[in-house]
Amino acid sequence: MTHLPELPVDRPAGCPFDPPAQLGPIRERHPVVRLTYPDGHEGWLVTGYAQVRAVLADQRFSSRYELAHYPMPGLEGIEVPAAAPGDLTGVDDPEHSRYRKLLTGRFTVRRMRQLTARVEQVTAEHLDAMARQGPVVVDLVQAFAHPVPAVMICELLGVPYADRESFQGHAAAVSDVDAAPEERFAAYGKLQEYVGRLVPAKRAEPTDDILSELTTSDLTDEELAGLATFLLGAGLDTTANMLALGTFALLQHPEQLDALRADPDLADKAVEELLRYLSITHTGVRAALEDVELDGQLIKAGESVTFSVQAGNRDPERFADPDTLDLSRGVPGHLTFGHGIHQCLGQQLARVEMRVALPALVRRFPTLRLAVAPEDVALRPGHQNIYGVQRLPVTWDQG
């Protein structure tokens, strides 16, 4: 097939960790193929690892929201606005670099690794809270996967302790796929309002956090609020879903779980393999600013290009036996954090949180298991921007 009538989004039955089945054959035959978008736009779908990297590295493909057409159903007829001030993901250079330069030094590998002790403490506190409940059925999303990164991003941004419960509540509501769209928009509005009040408070009385540090820059209050909201979105829902979906995947691959539990030195490789295998930020879009030739296809200026991270991360041309979860794989270069100038700014924080939290969870509860049948685990719909589980009921034996 050289022209797709729609983007495949449905995952194969009984295989919640695999990409839609159609993507593999498409990638093998036509890694750059014509795609009809829900609004009728004729654009492209890119599925090969090398081709996805090429799109992400080429600044002739714009990240500006308002220039793109979107492949997921539900947005047709909706005019997507330009990125809010401070939103790094929806702007191109030089604006993107202006924002990013202010943040790069605050998210270095060294600085994020210095947070390890605090992540260990937060992780232990939530595991202790689970243990105190006894071997009951617990939703791991609410008990562990969401609150650990939520506490860390609150501390990094300098959200006062007294405000964290309401702040995290608004943040959770934004990503609640069970909520109506208007409810999620309302929650996002409340989040923006809160951050908008927090910025002048940090200017008046700075504390030891990223937001206070940024008040000494040339950013306006509006840009600071937008940047803080961007960091929240980038650093909370993604990591929370990696922790929850990653646990689900490990429980379904007990030999891999046992290997992680037995070997603390496996954590780094395990995190990278889970990021590749699960590819929760699975699909993105760029808009061609000029004519670009890609893999023998001429993409014309104004056409949208959808790139499939999940297909690229399962490309056998790049990863041997790509559909197998192998925590010892140790092959670098997955696309989950992107590539090029928009590569995820907070990737080192996500790595630290996963590297600490997942091994700690499986060692603390050696009999951890699903409390429902695997097919009854509530998954996010395939058209959601971030894939994961909505709830993950687990239990364990008294120990």
C-alpha positions as CSV (number, residue, x, y, z in Angstrom):
1,M,0.0,0.0,0.0
2,T,1.5,3.3,-1.1
3,H,-1.3,5.5,0.3
4,L,-2.9,5.1,3.7
5,P,-6.5,6.3,4.2
6,E,-5.8,6.8,7.9
7,L,-3.2,6.4,10.6
8,P,-3.3,3.0,12.3
9,V,-3.9,3.5,16.0
10,D,-5.4,0.3,17.4
11,R,-3.0,-2.1,19.1
12,P,-3.3,-5.8,18.5
13,A,-5.7,-7.7,20.8
14,G,-3.9,-9.2,23.7
15,C,-0.6,-7.3,23.0
16,P,-0.9,-4.1,24.9
17,F,2.8,-3.3,24.6
18,D,3.1,-3.6,20.8
19,P,2.5,-0.9,18.2
20,P,-0.5,-1.3,15.8
21,A,0.1,-4.4,13.7
22,Q,-0.1,-2.5,10.4
23,L,2.9,-0.4,11.1
24,G,5.4,-3.1,10.7
25,P,4.5,-4.2,7.2
26,I,4.2,-0.5,6.2
27,R,7.7,0.2,7.5
28,E,9.2,-2.8,5.7
29,R,7.6,-1.8,2.3
30,H,7.3,2.0,2.4
31,P,9.0,3.7,5.4
32,V,7.8,7.0,3.9
33,V,4.3,6.7,2.7
34,R,1.4,9.0,1.7
35,L,-1.2,9.5,4.5
36,T,-4.7,11.1,4.4
37,Y,-5.4,13.1,7.6
38,P,-8.8,13.3,9.2
39,D,-9.3,16.8,7.9
40,G,-8.6,15.7,4.3
41,H,-5.0,16.9,4.2
42,E,-2.7,14.8,2.1
43,G,0.5,14.4,4.0
44,W,3.0,11.6,5.0
45,L,3.7,8.9,7.5
46,V,7.3,8.0,8.4
47,T,7.9,4.7,10.1
48,G,11.6,3.7,9.6
49,Y,14.1,4.4,12.3
50,A,16.6,6.2,10.0
51,Q,13.8,8.2,8.3
52,V,12.3,9.3,11.6
53,R,15.7,10.4,12.8
54,A,16.2,12.3,9.6
55,V,12.9,14.2,10.1
56,L,13.7,15.1,13.7
57,A,17.2,16.3,12.8
58,D,16.1,18.5,9.9
59,Q,15.0,22.0,10.8
60,R,13.2,22.3,7.4
61,F,10.5,20.4,9.3
62,S,8.8,22.8,11.7
63,S,7.4,22.0,15.1
64,R,5.0,24.9,15.1
65,Y,1.6,23.7,16.1
66,E,-0.4,26.0,13.9
67,L,1.4,24.9,10.7
68,A,0.6,21.2,11.1
69,H,-2.3,18.9,10.4
70,Y,-2.9,16.2,12.9
71,P,-3.4,12.5,12.2
72,M,-5.4,11.6,15.2
73,P,-9.2,11.7,15.0
74,G,-11.1,14.4,16.9
75,L,-9.1,17.5,15.9
76,E,-10.5,17.9,12.4
77,G,-12.2,21.3,12.1
78,I,-10.4,22.6,15.2
79,E,-7.9,25.4,14.6
80,V,-4.9,24.5,16.7
81,P,-3.4,27.7,18.1
82,A,0.3,28.7,18.1
83,A,2.3,27.6,21.1
84,A,1.9,29.6,24.3
85,P,4.9,31.7,25.4
86,G,7.4,29.3,27.1
87,D,6.2,26.2,25.3
88,L,9.4,24.7,23.8
89,T,7.8,21.9,21.9
90,G,5.7,24.2,19.6
91,V,8.3,26.7,18.4
92,D,11.3,26.7,16.1
93,D,14.7,28.4,16.3
94,P,15.7,31.0,17.3
95,E,12.8,31.2,19.8
96,H,13.3,27.5,20.8
97,S,17.0,28.0,21.5
98,R,16.4,31.1,23.6
99,Y,14.2,29.1,26.0
100,R,16.3,26.0,25.9
101,K,19.6,27.7,26.7
102,L,18.0,29.0,29.9
103,L,17.1,25.5,31.0
104,T,19.9,23.2,29.6
105,G,22.2,23.8,32.6
106,R,19.5,23.1,35.0
107,F,18.8,19.6,33.6
108,T,22.3,18.2,33.1
109,V,23.2,14.6,33.8
110,R,25.3,15.7,36.8
111,R,22.5,17.9,38.3
112,M,19.8,15.3,37.8
113,R,22.0,12.5,39.3
114,Q,22.4,14.7,42.3
115,L,18.7,14.3,42.9
116,T,19.1,10.5,43.2
117,A,19.0,10.5,47.0
118,R,15.8,12.6,47.1
119,V,14.2,10.3,44.5
120,E,15.2,7.3,46.7
121,Q,13.6,9.0,49.7
122,V,10.4,9.9,47.9
123,T,10.2,6.4,46.4
124,A,10.7,4.7,49.8
125,E,8.0,6.9,51.4
126,H,5.4,5.8,48.9
127,L,6.5,2.1,49.1
128,D,6.2,2.4,52.9
129,A,2.7,3.8,52.5
130,M,1.7,0.9,50.3
131,A,3.2,-1.7,52.7
132,R,1.3,-0.2,55.6
133,Q,-1.9,-0.9,53.8
134,G,-1.1,-4.6,53.8
135,P,-1.5,-6.9,50.9
136,V,-4.7,-5.3,49.6
137,V,-5.6,-4.4,46.0
138,V,-3.9,-1.1,45.2
139,D,-4.0,1.0,42.1
140,L,-0.3,1.4,41.4
141,V,-1.0,4.6,39.3
142,Q,-2.4,6.5,42.2
143,A,-0.3,4.9,44.9
144,F,3.1,5.1,43.3
145,A,3.5,5.8,39.6
146,H,1.9,9.3,39.6
147,P,3.0,10.7,43.0
148,V,6.7,10.0,42.7
149,P,7.3,12.2,39.7
150,A,4.7,14.6,40.9
151,V,6.6,15.3,44.1
152,M,9.8,15.7,42.2
153,I,8.5,18.2,39.7
154,C,6.8,20.1,42.4
155,E,10.0,20.4,44.3
156,L,12.0,21.4,41.2
157,L,9.5,24.1,40.3
158,G,9.2,25.3,43.9
159,V,5.5,24.6,44.4
160,P,4.9,25.3,48.2
161,Y,4.1,22.2,50.2
162,A,0.7,23.5,51.2
163,D,-0.3,23.9,47.6
164,R,0.9,20.5,46.3
165,E,-2.3,18.5,46.8
166,S,-4.4,20.9,44.8
167,F,-1.7,21.4,42.2
168,Q,-1.2,17.7,41.7
169,G,-5.0,17.3,41.5
170,H,-5.2,19.7,38.7
171,A,-2.3,18.1,36.9
172,A,-3.9,14.6,37.3
173,A,-7.2,15.9,35.9
174,V,-5.5,17.3,32.8
175,S,-4.3,13.8,31.8
176,D,-7.4,12.0,33.0
177,V,-8.6,10.2,29.8
178,D,-11.9,9.3,31.5
179,A,-12.8,13.0,31.9
180,A,-14.7,14.9,29.3
181,P,-12.6,17.3,27.2
182,E,-14.2,20.4,28.7
183,E,-13.2,19.0,32.2
184,R,-9.6,18.5,31.1
185,F,-9.5,22.0,29.6
186,A,-10.9,23.5,32.8
187,A,-8.2,21.7,34.8
188,Y,-5.5,23.0,32.5
189,G,-6.9,26.5,33.0
190,K,-6.7,26.1,36.7
191,L,-3.2,24.9,36.5
192,Q,-2.2,27.9,34.3
193,E,-3.9,30.2,36.8
194,Y,-2.0,28.7,39.7
195,V,1.4,28.9,37.9
196,G,0.5,32.5,36.9
197,R,0.2,33.4,40.6
198,L,3.3,31.5,41.5
199,V,5.7,33.4,39.2
200,P,5.3,36.8,40.8
201,A,5.5,35.2,44.2
202,K,8.9,33.7,43.2
203,R,10.1,37.1,42.0
204,A,9.2,38.6,45.3
205,E,10.6,35.8,47.5
206,P,12.8,33.4,45.5
207,T,13.6,30.0,46.9
208,D,15.9,27.2,45.9
209,D,14.2,26.0,42.8
210,I,14.3,26.2,39.0
211,L,11.4,28.7,38.7
212,S,13.1,31.1,41.2
213,E,16.4,30.8,39.3
214,L,14.6,31.7,36.0
215,T,13.2,34.9,37.5
216,T,16.6,36.4,37.1
217,S,16.5,35.9,33.3
218,D,14.9,38.2,30.7
219,L,11.8,36.0,30.5
220,T,8.4,37.8,31.1
221,D,6.0,36.5,33.7
222,E,3.9,35.1,30.9
223,E,6.9,33.2,29.5
224,L,7.9,31.9,32.9
225,A,4.4,30.7,33.6
226,G,4.3,29.0,30.2
227,L,7.7,27.4,30.7
228,A,6.7,26.1,34.2
229,T,3.5,24.6,32.8
230,F,5.5,23.0,29.9
231,L,7.9,21.5,32.4
232,L,5.0,20.1,34.4
233,G,3.5,18.5,31.3
234,A,6.8,17.1,30.1
235,G,7.9,15.8,33.5
236,L,4.8,14.3,35.1
237,D,2.4,12.4,32.8
238,T,5.2,10.8,30.7
239,T,7.2,9.4,33.6
240,A,4.1,8.4,35.5
241,N,3.0,6.3,32.5
242,M,6.5,4.8,32.1
243,L,6.5,3.7,35.7
244,A,3.0,2.2,35.5
245,L,3.2,0.7,32.0
246,G,6.8,-0.4,32.7
247,T,5.6,-2.3,35.8
248,F,2.8,-3.9,33.8
249,A,5.3,-5.0,31.2
250,L,7.6,-6.5,33.8
251,L,4.8,-8.4,35.4
252,Q,4.0,-9.9,32.0
253,H,7.6,-10.8,31.5
254,P,8.5,-12.5,34.8
255,E,12.0,-13.6,33.6
256,Q,12.9,-10.0,32.9
257,L,11.4,-8.9,36.3
258,D,13.5,-11.5,38.1
259,A,16.6,-10.4,36.3
260,L,16.0,-6.8,37.4
261,R,15.3,-7.8,40.9
262,A,18.4,-9.9,41.1
263,D,20.9,-7.5,39.5
264,P,21.0,-3.8,40.6
265,D,23.5,-3.1,37.9
266,L,20.9,-3.9,35.3
267,A,18.9,-0.8,36.1
268,D,20.4,1.5,33.5
269,K,20.0,-1.0,30.6
270,A,16.5,-1.9,31.8
271,V,15.3,1.7,31.7
272,E,16.6,2.2,28.2
273,E,15.0,-1.0,27.0
274,L,11.6,-0.2,28.5
275,L,11.7,3.2,27.0
276,R,12.4,1.7,23.6
277,Y,10.0,-1.2,23.9
278,L,7.0,0.8,25.2
279,S,7.5,4.0,23.3
280,I,4.8,5.8,25.2
281,T,5.3,9.1,23.3
282,H,4.5,7.2,20.2
283,T,3.6,9.6,17.4
284,G,4.5,13.2,16.4
285,V,4.0,15.7,13.6
286,R,6.1,18.2,11.7
287,A,5.3,20.6,8.9
288,A,7.6,21.0,5.9
289,L,8.7,24.6,5.5
290,E,10.1,23.9,2.0
291,D,10.4,21.0,-0.4
292,V,12.4,18.2,1.1
293,E,13.4,14.9,-0.4
294,L,13.2,12.0,2.1
295,D,14.0,8.4,1.2
296,G,13.2,9.1,-2.5
297,Q,9.9,10.9,-1.8
298,L,9.4,14.6,-2.4
299,I,7.7,16.2,0.5
300,K,6.4,19.6,-0.6
301,A,6.3,22.8,1.5
302,G,3.2,22.9,3.6
303,E,2.7,19.2,3.8
304,S,2.5,17.6,7.3
305,V,4.7,14.6,8.2
306,T,3.6,12.2,10.9
307,F,6.5,10.2,12.4
308,S,5.9,7.0,14.3
309,V,8.4,6.7,17.2
310,Q,6.9,3.3,18.1
311,A,7.5,1.9,14.6
312,G,11.0,3.4,14.5
313,N,11.9,1.8,17.9
314,R,10.8,-1.6,16.6
315,D,12.7,-1.3,13.3
316,P,14.7,-4.6,12.8
317,E,17.2,-2.6,10.7
318,R,18.3,-0.9,13.9
319,F,17.4,-3.3,16.7
320,A,17.8,-7.0,16.5
321,D,14.7,-9.0,17.5
322,P,13.0,-5.7,18.3
323,D,9.6,-7.1,19.4
324,T,11.3,-8.9,22.4
325,L,11.7,-7.2,25.7
326,D,15.3,-7.8,26.7
327,L,16.5,-5.8,29.7
328,S,20.1,-6.7,29.0
329,R,20.0,-5.5,25.4
330,G,22.2,-2.4,26.1
331,V,21.7,-0.9,22.6
332,P,21.6,2.9,22.7
333,G,19.8,5.2,20.3
334,H,16.1,4.7,20.8
335,L,13.8,7.5,19.7
336,T,11.6,7.8,22.8
337,F,13.1,11.1,23.8
338,G,13.2,12.4,20.3
339,H,16.3,13.5,18.4
340,G,17.7,16.8,17.2
341,I,17.1,20.2,18.8
342,H,13.8,19.2,20.3
343,Q,15.2,16.1,22.1
344,C,13.5,15.9,25.5
345,L,15.0,18.4,27.9
346,G,14.0,16.4,31.0
347,Q,15.2,13.0,29.8
348,Q,17.8,12.7,32.6
349,L,15.3,13.4,35.3
350,A,13.0,10.7,33.8
351,R,15.9,8.3,33.8
352,V,16.8,8.9,37.4
353,E,13.2,8.5,38.5
354,M,12.8,5.2,36.6
355,R,16.3,3.9,37.6
356,V,15.4,4.3,41.2
357,A,11.7,3.6,41.4
358,L,11.3,0.4,39.3
359,P,14.0,-1.7,41.0
360,A,12.9,-0.4,44.4
361,L,9.3,-1.5,43.7
362,V,10.1,-5.0,42.5
363,R,12.6,-5.6,45.4
364,R,10.3,-4.3,48.1
365,F,7.3,-6.4,46.9
366,P,8.8,-9.7,45.6
367,T,5.4,-11.2,45.2
368,L,3.9,-8.2,43.4
369,R,1.3,-9.3,40.8
370,L,-1.7,-8.1,38.9
371,A,-5.0,-8.2,40.9
372,V,-7.0,-8.5,37.6
373,A,-6.6,-10.5,34.5
374,P,-4.1,-8.8,32.1
375,E,-6.9,-8.2,29.5
376,D,-8.8,-6.3,32.2
377,V,-6.1,-3.7,32.8
378,A,-7.5,-0.3,31.6
379,L,-5.3,1.1,28.9
380,R,-5.3,4.5,27.4
381,P,-6.8,4.7,23.9
382,G,-4.3,4.5,21.0
383,H,-5.0,8.0,19.8
384,Q,-4.0,9.6,23.1
385,N,-0.7,11.5,22.9
386,I,0.8,9.5,25.7
387,Y,0.2,5.8,25.9
388,G,-0.1,4.0,29.2
389,V,-2.5,2.4,31.7
390,Q,-5.3,4.3,33.3
391,R,-5.3,2.0,36.4
392,L,-3.1,-0.8,37.4
393,P,-4.6,-2.9,40.2
394,V,-1.9,-4.9,42.0
395,T,-1.5,-6.9,45.1
396,W,1.2,-8.9,47.0
397,D,1.6,-11.4,49.8
398,Q,2.2,-10.6,53.4
399,G,5.9,-10.7,53.9
